[in-house]
């Protein structure tokens, strides 16, 4: 079945440093979504990417969808303590439920 | 305004004692999902409903059952909880499958004594 791999599993950064998490799928994706889960909270939708090569920005966050629609990345510029949490990518192939990656837990040291 | 509501937020049960978790939504979404999330892990899909059509994931234990009596409500029944079932249970909804955001509830944290 479809698998979504995400790396790294953990990332510790100093406040102000950049952060990137990568997501790879074993199959071509229809779309990919990114979620953020704060410690003790529930996943919250950040963004969805649909088109091959698509790039979207949300303030300091940049999301990319690969040309082959099998990989994606989330890049945070100049991390802040409010960025702490676990970032999940989730992809689907066709009309099926999302498959979540294992997530990247981001810690930001002030 | 809360859109996906889960009750209770915390549930303590004894080993083998049945427990029911509930989820309700005000979004009128067609799809409702139940996920199990253990500490430091990704949400694991247990099953989902598209309207009344029930879809069970292949590796969901028989110990877990679900009911969706109407569009707004969905229940997760754990017939004989084991220690390994202690987890956060997340309910989520989406309008449809393809290209649609999932809205998660706050979760119910289940403790099994």
Interface residues (C-beta under 8 A of the other chain):
Chain A: X30 X31 X33 X35 X41 X42 X43 X44 X45 X48 X50 X88 X90 X92 X94 X95 X96 X97 X98 X100 X101 X102 X103 X105
Chain B: X31 X33 X40 X41 X42 X43 X45 X48 X55 X90 X92 X97 X98 X99 X101 X102 X103 X104 X105 X106 X107
